[in-house]
Amino acid sequence: MPYNRCNRSILSTVSTAAGPSHARLLQCLFNDRRTRTEVKTTPMTPMIQSDVPGHTPYRGKVRDVYDLGERLVLVATDRISAFDHVMSDGIPGKGVLLTTLTNFWLDRLLPANHRISCDLDDLPEEFQAQRQLLEGRTMLVRKTEVIPIECVARGYLIGSGWEDYKRTGSVCGNELPKGLKQAEKLPQAIFTPATKAAQGEHDQNITFDEMVKKVGVETAEELRRRTLEMYHAAAEYAAERGIILADTKFEFGKLSDGEIILIDEVLTPDSSRYWPAESVVVGMSPPSFDKQYLRDWLDNSGWDKASPPPFLPKHVMTETAKKYAEALARLTA
């Protein structure tokens, strides 16, 4: 199946496939002043979960996964998680944005990957019957044996890497120069693998040697090489558009013949840390194009992060949606 069915323009994908409400979200960014008020006042209903008659999906934090035998159907919902909890409210249009951006990067980087089609006409009729809900957020993919490692590339010192550096002077076994500051660019990008945790639990950073013990030296070296190559290519492209790709994670799987391919989402705000270059100040945590606005609100809400999370006010949903959409607009301009 040729991939060019996924190569529609950004606005065309969202407008014709996912409905006018999602188009309004993106129009907010492409025509900023003219439509910003409209986005704030237009009601948009998040798609929290998909339901396809005759199929029972596995529901992850964001994606519903339908097993069709040798193939899977991935549906990116509008669910959003923070602090290992899935919020009861979703972010309108988020799943369409994540799918659009994943397709954009797959078409640009051209890695060996699991995508077969993002055209609902290639799916069984029961999925086509849900076109209004599923279009623009659904992908038919090859099933693989998932390699249980999160392959992380870091170009900047932030997040858990910064915390690790402050304690040990290294990140996941990668020794770094002394005196580096938060959000500082590293002398060279580093590979920092992590174990894939069960839903609701934290991924655990590990060293490369620990990764070798889990998957073997040949596979570990191959994944490190591919991860850093894709990170460098994406970071260079983003920099040309005024965006810093601080870090990102990839996932890989093996086909039945042993070939290793890229799976899951690719270089989205959920799997990556994107910063506006003009706002980065070394020594401080920069603003980012992701769910940081939501995290900050939750931090100040009084929630104990153990009980069920609170309902999200409309302004939190709207501002979070804008961050995702701005990343898409700037990267694909």
Buried (B, 14 or more C-beta within 10 A) or exposed (E): EEBEBBEBEBBEBBBBBBBEBBBBBBBBBBEEEEBEEEBEEBEBEBBBBBEBEEBEBEBBBBBBBBEBEEBBBBBBBBBBBBBEBBBEBBBBBBBBBBBBBBBBBBEBBEBEBBBBBBBBEBBBEEBBEBBEBBBBBBBBBBBBEEBEBBBBBBBBBBBBBBBBBEEEEBBBBBEBEEEBEBBBBBEEBBBBBBBEEEEEEEBEBBBBEBBBEBBEEEBBBBBBEBBBEBBBBBBEBBEEEBBBBBBBBBBBBBBEEEEBBBBBBBBBBBBBBBBBEEEBEEEEBBBBBBBBBBBEBBEEEEBEEEEEBBEBEEEBBBBBBBBBBBBBBBBBE
